Amino acid sequence: MTSAPDLPPSLPRATATVDFPLLPAHTSAAIWDGVARRAAQWLEASGLAARDAVLLLPFAQHLQPARLAWMKLSRWQPRIETTRSLASALGPSPLPQARQITGDAAIDALAARALLRSQSWAEALREQDPRAHDAAVLRLVESAHALAREATLRDPARRAAFWDDGRLALAQQGGVGHLERALLAVALEWAAADGRAPATDALFHLRPSAWLHLQCGGPDALAEALLASAEAAGIPCLRLNADLPLDTAFDGGAPVGRLEQAVCEDFEDLAQCSAASVLDHLQAGRAPVALIAQDRVLLRRVRALLERQGLGIKDETGWTLATTAPAAQLMALLRAARREATVDEWLAWLKTPLAASLREHGGSASLSALEGHCRKRGWSSPQAVRTERLPAGSARLWTAAREALAPLQLRGAQALEQWIAALTQTLQQLGADEQLKRQPAGGPQVLDALWLSKTPWPGSGHEAVLREAQLSAAEFVDWVSQTLEAGEYKPPLEGGLQVMITPLARTMLRPFGAIVLPGADAATLGPVPPGPALIGDGLARQLGLPTAEDKRQALAWQFAQLLRAPAVTLLRRGHLGSEPLAASPLLERLELALRAVGASLPAWRDPRIEVAVQAAPADRAAARAGGRLPAALSASAVESLRQCPYQFFARVLLGLREANELEVQADKRDYGTWLHAVLHQFHTERAEGLDPALDDAARLQRAAQDQMRELGLAPAEFLPYSASFARFLPAYLDWLAERESEGQRFERGEVDRRVRPWAGIEPALEDLALLGRIDRVDESPEGQLLVDYKTGSVKGLKDKVANPLEDTQLAVYAVLMGHSGSNAPLRAQYLALDDSKGITPIEHEDVATTAAVMLDGLRGDLMAIHAGDPLPALGEGVACAYCEMRGLCRRDDWEGAAP
């Protein structure tokens, strides 16, 4: 072994190793000249023809700098390849046949599921715990892939021994975990049964004049096996070792590049410092900059900050195909096609580009009108939507949408290729296939990944799975999701390359001007990805698979290669929430290595410029309506004006509304709406004498079922409220019988009233109307009784009427009925329907007097608005607690505002 600048002529011909320690001549950019020179010297000293030799490199990104360095020598150059590129040039890998591993995780999961059907224990697991069975399938595929991948790294002559060693190691395992051992046995035999020779086997039959291998980032199992086979066959081999031991990396002297570290406060500070560091390096002429992808969430934020500067950014790590816009649009369509889909999911799909043709069919405003009607009526499930109640354009849109999704809503299981055909039919009917093809950010890749734009080779494993796998609708959606999660999309570079986002391993020996590593903390840089769940460290060691210790050592070698870069900035957080966050063990080892040679890791100089921002607290909001008055006021609008004039301005004069959520699960509001409708149907049918044979209990039960269907409420989701109704029914009928025995009778329900109380009295308010819908009007010996159903707290209702002048709703109803022309005395009450003690009436005493006072005060307030008086935000009381206009009036930004 030698590390001298030049290769001694006495070096043995058959095999040799050359080290490249950390020296100024061995930086990431300069090392390639040394690799070319030393390799050429060895070939010449050994009398070997360079043109017949092969130089193997770790990554495809190393090919260009190696070839350029060799061209500088003006000599014959060897064939410069990676093991993969050379194997691909020699011939393709055979296509997987039926039941063979394809390498596609989603396809192989379906094949594994079919494979397990022959195992009685697996079928028992599927019947007892389907979720555990699904997890077992994924673990089986994960292990089979790992074993098959490891087998391809072996010498073909020793591959059979690898499988035998695996069987022996598995047989020797004892203790608990019978299911895990059984799954691993199936995985091993599945992988071993694949008799195809991988393309890399052709490497072992090559007979070049010499093999030269550059090792960087730890041993390469395939290259090691290849060189061992060549040495046994007498082929000369040269090992070029660029690995650096992190703990003794500086034994040859001080660092060759600029090193610095920064400790940031939190996530956002780390993202900003990372972006600032990249920009600082670029401004100093150190380009391109490698931005190491350790934390993908952090990298998304850093990238967003850098894109604002218009930089040319290339991402070698790629994006999961599922995160692209076309994939999200397609998943929205499939979620809407499920039988358990919600209206929210339908609306989400109809807003995507894939539904553009449907929106055109319905008209420009059809979708917004459809959404408005669904939210207003509380239609949360597609079954609740009543086409006849929609505007014409929205009805066309909804009908066309249902027809488009019909092929995907088949009951029962069918072959995967039939599901794909149904999805293709739906996309073609919508014109969405062409829409996807035109979307550059992953559209064509989505179509390819899901076999929508291509077909498998006849007789291949993919074709077998597509034809044989039987999936339900939910399983098909899961398969699509898994396929998109496994797919990858790499956005194209726009403009000149300035920033390269890449994994740590891919930065090794590449001529970057600088490297920025965000996340050099113990939580991000240090933990290694776990191996297959079924293969523990002990078994992995026996089989020759990478153990956790092997991965940690490889990570240390990769980290040490950063020291060859001209400049390296290491950034980390000092805290994770309230907990301190330690530096990565690799960073600590680097600092110890620096101290050993009398150096240190300097602090990063923050290039950001601080800008002082003057505090500007907001004043209390106040609006001016400019004399504008609404055409009509409801009880809730009057309540808003009395609670907060600014709230009235926003809600009534500007017409701002917060859209109701379309909750899938029924809530108390749904129960209240349903119960109102049930009681109205019950009393109307009872008053009209319909079905006299029915008793009141049966009539009320029938109304409950009718209204549940009318409102599209699922019985399973409404079960808690159905139980409440079971208690309510006898209590209500008892209360009703008692009231009727006292002479009280139902007169009419859902009474719509609209009056103009100031007509002929106040010219400015001549046309302004009060309107409302009264739940129920009864006749009683004391006169007319206005009843408003409530499902809320009895205490809250009693508190409301305790101060009659604060109760707006019944006072407005009294005004509405007081202008009916009747001279009968008027009473009003809330009827609490959901109290555990029974049906409780809470009467508003002397409601006519309250109505007169309220009407006079309201007149004064409206005249002030008409005169141009401001409408201030009061910011007091419970009105602010749940006010949706709080952000508009900036309540929390007022000077001295209470929290």
PyMOL commands that set and color helices and strands:
alter all, ss='L'
color gray80, all
select helices_A, chain A and resi 24-26+31-45+50-52+60-71+83-90+105-116+120-128+130-152+156-172+178-192+199-205+221-232+246-248+267-283+296-307+321-323+325-337+343-350+353-362+366-377+382-384+387-389+392-408+416-430+432-437+443-449+461-468+473-486+504-507+537-543+548-564+585-596+635-643+645-653+668-688+696-710+719-741+763-765+794-802+804-806+809-818+847-866+878-880+886-889+891-893
alter helices_A, ss='H'
color red, helices_A
select strands_A, chain A and resi 15-19+54-56+79-81+211-215+237-241+258-264+289-292+313-315+319-320+414-415+470-471+488-489+499-502+514-518+567-573+575-576+579-580+622-624+632-633+745-755+769-780+783-790+826-832+840-844+870-872
alter strands_A, ss='S'
color yellow, strands_A
deselect
rebuild
show_as cartoon
